Structures are given as C-alpha cells and as structure tokens.
Amino acid sequence: VYAESEEMIHNSAEKKIELFRKGKITQVGNVIRSDYILYLTEEGLIDTGTKKDRIKIVIQPQSNLFEETSEDTDEVTGNAEQ
C-alpha cells in the first residue's frame, strides 16, 4: 500500500492513517483519490468520509487464473533419431 497527500496523520494506537487534501492510496494498481481518506491499517479498509467531494477510484481487473499462456501451449519440435 502506498499513500500520499498534502497532509497525513498516522495514529499507530488507533491503527489508522488520515490523508487530507489531494489524498491518494495505491494498492496493487488500484487507486483511490479524494480530498479526505481514512485508511484503517489493520483491516485494510478505506473510507473517504465525504458526501460532497468527488472521489476517483480506478480498479484493475483481476487476472484470469485459468487463462492459458504461451508457456502452457508451447509445443516441442525437433528431429527424432530412429
């Protein structure tokens, strides 16, 4: 998890980080932006705590675990001695 903002308060006793003004949290390519973000570090939960400000969220699609890759389908070719 990567976090940035103009002002940040980390409260280790309450296990939370508050981001103020231009807050941004990035996790595994997923991004949340808001002027206020509350991140609960132990649970990994995010709350923007606002109903007025715009929130921008970019969520990356999950990869398909069953999708074939070129490594799975490569064929071995060559000459066999008889």
Secondary structure, DSSP 8 states (H G I E B T S, - for coil): -EEE-SEEEEETTTTEEEEEEEEEEEETTEEEEEEEEEEETTTTEEE---SSS--EEE------TT---HHHH---------
